[in-house]
Amino acid sequence: MLHEVTPEDVSGRVRTKRWNDPRADDDGYRLLVCRYRPRGVPREEETWDAWCKALAPSEELHAAAYGKGQEPLPWEDYVRRFREEMTRSRFWIDGFAARVRGGERITVLCSSACVDAARCHRTLVAEMILDAALPRPDPGTDSRAGVVRRRGGSLRGT
């Protein structure tokens, strides 16, 4: 019987850092998701294992986020547009999710300028990889399976 992957199985297997944060022994595979390669870093001093521009915002969205030629894009709009862009990068998200399901840890890296991980696309990418690593319910199953109806008609999870 195959083991079903649970949230507990993949918990902690995807984390985020800036590319110039010190490497930790438990970082696992360090994935850089910047639009632009960090300047002035010789190849032999790279702190990442791979650079995937496909998981970075488009040039247009990157410029809008920083207010280049316009007012900076509100975070909520950025998140919506970034998630829409990433629908075209499912190949990469699903590929890294498979590595996580297989037991590998991935550290998603972004720019040294991104000091607030909560407002950085690296956190969105990490969430997408983690979400993709978890099993999806079979569309043919009852979405309320595992729900117990209490007296009085209220629902609660099991």
QUIHULIN-V815539 format. One record per backbone hydrogen bond with DSSP energy under -0.5 kcal/mol. NH is the residue of the N-H (numbers start at 1). CO is the residue of the C=O. If there is no record, write none. Layout:
nh = {NH,NH}
co = {CO,CO}
This chain:
nh = {9,10,11,13,15,17,19,21,27,29,30,31,31,32,32,33,41,42,45,46,49,50,52,53,55,56,62,63,64,65,66,67,68,69,70,73,77,78,79,80,81,82,83,84,85,86,87,87,88,89,90,92,93,94,95,96,97,98,99,100,101,102,103,104,106,107,108,108,109,109,110,114,115,117,119,120,123,124,125,126,127,128,129,130,131,132,133,134,134,135,141,145,147,148,149,150,150,153,156,158}
co = {6,6,7,10,106,108,110,18,24,105,28,29,107,30,50,109,38,40,42,43,30,30,32,51,52,53,58,59,60,61,62,64,63,67,67,64,74,74,75,76,77,78,79,80,81,82,83,84,85,86,87,89,89,90,91,92,93,94,95,96,97,98,100,99,13,29,15,106,31,107,17,111,113,115,116,117,120,120,121,122,123,124,125,126,127,128,129,130,131,5,138,142,144,156,147,148,154,150,148,146}
